[in-house]
Amino acid sequence: MSYSVLIVEDEPVLARNMLLYLERHGIACQTAASGEEGLALLDEARPDVVVLDHNLPGQDGLTVLRRMREREPQLPVVMATGHGSEQVAVEAMKAGAFDYLIKPVSLHQLKQVLDRAVQQQRQALELQHLRAGGVAAGAPAAQGLSALLGESPAMRQLRARLQQLVQAEERLSEGRSPAVLIGGETGTGKELVARALHFEGPRRSGPFVEINCASLPAPLVESELFGHERGAFTDARERRIGLVEAAHGGTLFLDEVGELEPATQAKLLKLLEDHQVRRLGSVREQNVDVRVLAATNRPLEAMVQAGQFRGDLFYRLGMLRIELPPLREREGDVVLLAGRFLERAARRYGKGALRFSDEALERLARHRWPGNVRELGNLVEQCVILASDAVIEAEDLPLPVMPAADLGALVPEALQEQPPSLPEAERRLLLSALERNRWNVTQAARALGISRDTLRYRIDKFGLRP
């Protein structure tokens, strides 16, 4: 584990012994011989943890501890006291010290305490981010290969591919696991695949830290990922370690990675190449051990050609690539998934035993599912909420209905006369639907039987404009 320590100790021999021992273990150290010097170094050194002696010239250790806690409330401080100073140790813990050590200090024990202090701080930050993202602590989450439901050939092939990656990571004898880029349409289950790779692999006991790059304003993404020092920008009132450091020893999952700004892309590339990270406002690099998984539903190759995404980052992320099949290509899985979702939702809403009629299942199987598994799950939940009988009929399904006459009206005359290539046929059909609905995306999507997000993606894909 890589971190930095500020040692505030007036005994030069002890301070030097601590410094040499910790530096031999790859820990960056700075020393101060008094409380005043330690407080002055706090902003300059930006330590991750402080070792603070009680018997100092000038201000005593307890006074210095309280002042440090006022300035850096989340900074762990380990107090060192002499024999017979148990009352001082109690006062130190009341004042917010992480732990205390009795002199003479065992250097091995010192490192153990410091490791624990930094690890607990990073775990607390991970929990804070999870709660901020709406995931309650201890909430059951689907994870592992067993969460990837489906018996279609496409899903069997996907699970076999993931098993190969997990086994390769288990056998890795040196170096770090390569990044994995997970592609697929919206709603295909990219997060489930990322969780499966983590919880089935050798890093399963480490943290799984997720960030949706599209859900945060661009100026905040870099701070969330890499952290910041106090005063790094206007609202940075205290130090905060980033999600990369919080994921140390585990997995960092970057969802919607195609939304990252160019400056953040450059820092992410450095992380993948050097396994180092630097907080905003800091001059010191931190070594981190994280496995990076990334997901996107955007065409990154086209973005690279358009200069919107770094080519070197794309090739680094895409060393291993997994493409998730859309639900319409998973033969037989719609009925299986619908039954599983129905069982779960009925139990959650206390509706007892519910089932789909044969006609309802047939209609579900015929639907194209532009929103994929997510759309199916939402539809089943809606059916359960509104269900008044034990059997859900075809007419109870909130699926878009497009009469044959309306579908024919959508097809451009040129398309009916001479069948063009499939991409060109799709482009003409989209353009016709948009023009007939005066470029109202919501109405055009409804007419086509697809989601608005899917239509917007295809508008961008084909470069359609009014």
N, C-alpha and C positions, 0 to 999 in steps of 0.2 A: 504494500500500500504506500502510495506516494503522498506526502503532505509536508507542511512546513511548521516549524516550532520556534517560538520566542522563549528563550531561557532567561529569566530575571533572577540572578543569583550573585551575591557579593563575594562568595568564596571562589577565587579564580581557579583553583585546582579542580574543585567539584564541577564548576561550570564548564571547564575545558574537557573533563572526562565525559560529561553528558554529551557535549557537542561532538566529540570524536566518535563515541559509541553510536550515536544516532546517525551521523553522516556515513558511517560504514554500512548502515542499513538503508542508504539511499534517501534519508530524510534531510531536507534543507533546514539549517539552524542559524539563528542569530542570538547573540547574548547581550545582556545589559546588566550593569553592576549595581543599579539602584532602581527604585520605583519610578523616580522622575525620568530616568533614561528609558526605562521600559515603556512608559506612557508615550514618550516622544517617538519611540520606534514603532509603536502600534500601527500608526497610519502608514509609515514607510515600509515596514516589513510585511504587513498584511498576513500575519501567521494564521494557520488553521487551528492551532491550539497553543496555550501558554503554560509554561512551568514557572510557578511563582513562589519564591522563598518568603517566609513570614518575617524573619529577622533581617530587615534591610536597613541601611543607613538612610536617614531622612524619613520619608513616609513609610510606615510599616506595611506588611503584605496585605492585611485586611483592608486598609484604606485604599491601596492600589487596586485590589480586587474589585471593590465597589465602584471605583472610577472606571475600570475597564468594562464592567458590566453595564454601566450607564451608556458608554460609547458603543459597545458591541454586545448587545444582549444575547446573541446566539453563539458567541465565541466561548468554547469550553476552556476553563482554567483549572489546572491541577496545582493545588497548594502543597508546598513542602514545609514541614514543621519539625522541630527537634523533639527529643524524648521529653516526656512530661508536659507536652503541650496539647494534650487531648482536648482541653477546652477550646483552644485556638482552632483545632480541626473542626469542632462542632460549630463554632462561629463562622468558619469559612464555608461550611456546607450551607448554613442558613443564608449566607451572603450570596450564594449562587455558584460556589465552586463545583466543578464536576466530580472531583475526588480529591483525596489528600494522601500524601506519602510521609512516612516517618523517617527522618534521617538516622543513620546513614542510608542513603537511597541505593537500592539495588537497581543497577542499570537495566537489567533484563525486565524487572518488574515495571520500571519507568516506561519502557517501550510498550509493554502490554497495556498499561493504563492509557497511554497516548493513542495507541491503535484503537482501543475501545471507544475513546472519546470522539475521535474523528469518524469512526464507523457509525456510532449512534447518531451523530449529527447528520450524516448523509442519509441514514435511514429515515430520520425525522423529516428531512426535506422531501424524500421520495413520497412519504405518506401525505405530506402537505400538498404536493402536486396531485396525487391521486384524488384526495378529497376535493381539491379545487376543480378537478375535472369531472366531478360527479360520481366517482367510484367510492363507495363506502368501504371503510376498513373492515376486512373480514368477510366482505360480500363474496359469495361463490361466483367464480368466473369460469366460463368454458375454457379448457386448456388441454393440451395434448392432442395426439392424433385422433383419439376417440371422439373429440368434439367436431371433427370433419365428417358430417353425416352424408351418406349417399353410397349407392352400390352400382352406379353407372360405370362403364369402362373409363370415362374421363376421371372420375373421383378415385377409382382404384389406382389408376396410373399416378395421380397426384400424391396419394398417400405413400405409394412405393417410392416416388422421387424424394419426398420429405424424409422417409426412413433412411434412404441412402445418404442424404446430407447429415442426418443425425449421427449415423454410424461413422462417417468420415470424420466428423468433429470429435467423436469419442476416441478415435485412433490417432488423432493429431498429437505428435510427439514434441514439436517445437513450433515456435511462431504463434500467431493468433489466427482465429477463424476468419475466413474472408467474409466480406459483406455479402448480403443477399438482397436482390431487388425483386419485389413481388409485384407483378402486374395483373391487371384484370379490370373489368368494368365495375362501376359503382355497385355495391351491394353483393359482391361475390364472396366476401368473407376473408379479405386480406389480413385483417387483424387476427382472426382465428389461426391462420397459417403461421403468422409471426409468433403467436403464443405457443403453437405446437412445436416449432423449432426450438424455442427457449425451454419449455417445460419437459420436453423429451430429451434434451441434450445435456451435456456435462455442466452447463451453467444454471441448471434448474434451481439450485439452492441460492443463487444470487438474485439481485433485484431485476425486475422487468419494468422498465421505465418507458412510457409511451408519450409522444407529443404529436398532436395534429398540426402540421405546419400551416394549414389553411385556416385554422380556427383562431389564430392569434394575429394581431396587427403586426405588420412587417417589422417595425422598430423594436417589438418586444421579443421576437423569435430568438435573436442572437443572445439577448440577456438570459432568456429561459434556458437556452441550450448550454451556454458557456459560463453563466453566472456573472457577477459584477462585484467590485469592491465599493465600499462606502464612499460616496462622493464621485463615482464614475460618471454620473449624469444627474440631472436636477433632482429627480425623485429617489435617488439611491441613498436612502438614509442609513442603511446598514448593509453589511456584507451579505451576499447570498451566493451559495455555490450553485452551479447550474445542473441541469439534468444529466449532462455527460458525466460529471463527477459523481452524481447520485447513483448512476448506473454502474459504477466501478465494480468489477467482478461479475457483472451480469450482462444484460442485453439492453440496448437502446433501440427503440422502434420509432422510426420517423415516418409517420403516415402523411400522405400527400406531399412527398418530398419535392415534387415538381414546382411547388409554390414558393420555394426558398428564393430569397433575393441573392443577386450575384456575390455580394460581400460575404454573406453567410455561407454560400456554396464554397467559397475559397477557404473559409475556416474549417468547414466540414471535410474538405479534401485534405487539409493538413492533419486533421485528427486521424483520418484513415491511413495516411502515409507515415506519420511520425508517432501516433498514439500519444499525442500531447495536446493539452488545451490550455488556453490563457484566458483568465477572466477579464471582462471589460474593466479598464482602469488599472490593470496589473501589468507588471513588467516581467513576471516570472511564469515560466511554463510548468504545468503539472503533468506528470505521467499518469495515464489512465489505462485501465484494462477493460475495454468494452467490446462487445460484439454488436455491430451495427446491422440492423435490418431496416429496409426502406420499402415503401409501397407507393404506388401511384396509379391513377387511372388515365393519366395523360400520356400522349405519345412523345416520350422523351427523345427518341431519335430525331423526330421532326423538330423538336424544340432546340436540339443541338445544332441542326442545320440552319435554323432561323436565328441562332445566336442568343437564344433565351435560356439555355442551360449549358453549363460547362461540359465540354466533351471529355476532359480528363476525369471529372467527377463521375460522369455517366459510366465510363468504362471501369472505373474503380468500384462503383456501386454494383454494376452489372456483371461482375466477374462470375457470379452464380445468379441465374435468373429463373424465376418460377412464374408461369402464366396460369392464372386461374380460369377455368372454363366458365362461360356464362350458363345460367340455369337452363336456357333453351337447348343447350347442347348436352345436357345430362339426362339421357333417356331413362325414364322411370323414376327419377329422383323427386320430381314434383309431388307425386302422390305420397311417397315415403316421408318427405319433409312436411307436407301438409298435415299428415297424421300425427307426426311427432309434435309439431307446433300446436296442433289442436289439443293434444293431451296436456301439454304444459300450461297453455293459456286457460283451459277449463279448470285445471287444478288451482291456478293462481286466482281466478275470479270466483271460485266456489260454485261452478256451474254443473258439477257432476259429470256423468259420462255423456259426451257429445260425439257425433260422427257425421261425416259427409255422405250424402246420397251418391249413388253411382253416377247420376247425371252431373252432380256438382264436381266429382272427381274428374269426370271426362272433360268438363269445361276448364278446370284448372290445368289439366294436362295439355290442352290445346292453346292456352294463352302463351304469349311470347315472353312475358316477364322481363321487360326492359330494365326494371329495378332489381332483378335477380332475387337472391334469397331474402334480402332485406324487404323487398316489396311483398314477397309471399308471406313472410312472418307478420308484417303489419296488417295484411289483408285477413289472415287467420285470426289475429287478435281482435280486429274489428268485428268479424263474424261472431266470435265468442261473446263479446260485450253486448251485441244486439240480438243474440239468439234467444228465442222464446220457446223453441221446441228442442227435443233431443237430436233431431236430424236437421242438418243444414242443407237446404235444397239449392239447386243451381241458381234460382232466381234470387236467393239471399246473398249471392256473391257480389260484392261491389266492384265488378269488373267493367271496363269500358266496352260498350256495344257499338259496333260500326256496321250499319246495314250495308249489304252488298252494293246497292246503288250509290251510296255515299263513297264507298271505297273506289268504285270505278270512276267516280267524278274526280277523285284526287289524282288519278294517273294522267300525266300529260299526254296529249295526242301523239307527240313525237315518240313517246315511250311505247305507246300501243302499236305504232306502225312498224318500228324496227328495233328489236331488242338490242340495246347497247351493252357495254360491260357492266358488271354488277356494281362497282363503285359509281359509275356514271348514272346507272338507273336509280341508285339510292339518292344521289345528288339531285336528280330531276324531281323525284318524288317529294323530297324535303322542300325543295324550292316551290313546287306547285302548292303544297299544303300551306306554306308560309304566305304565299301571295294571295291564295284564296281567303286567308284569314287576316289579311292586311298586316302581316308581320306581327300579329299578336301571338307570342310564343306559347302562352298557356292554351289558347284555343287550338292552335296548330298541333300541339303535343296531344291534346285530347282527341283530335280528329285522327291522328296517326296511331293512337293507342299506346303511346310511350310517355315516359315521365318528362317533365320540363327540363330537368338536369340533363337527361339523355339527349334531348333535342338541342339544348345549348351546346353540349359537347360536339355534336355532329355539325352544328352551324360553324363552330370554330374549325373543326376538322376539314370541312370543305371550303372554308373561307367565304361563306355565303353573306351577302350584304343586300339591303333593300335596293 
